[in-house]
């Protein structure tokens, strides 16, 4: 596989990571809205359901942060591949 092919695949991976980050952020917003609706509908009842939604929101928040470091690593690999290809 040529350096250009590797770079093209890595750039495609970066685009997918950016899409994933966007989807995760949207899911986090939706979960936050669901939590607000549940808490409002139950007026403080069913703390167990609200707690589950809080855990989901926390997990989505953590997942949304992960791609940033991954994107940096992929970009660094693209830079190294370009250097090796020259």
Buried (B, 14 or more C-beta within 10 A) or exposed (E): EEBEEBBEEBEEBBEEBEEBBEEBBEBBEEBBEBBEEBBEEEEEEEEEBBEEBBEBBEBBBEBBEEBEEBBEEBEEBBEEBEEEEE
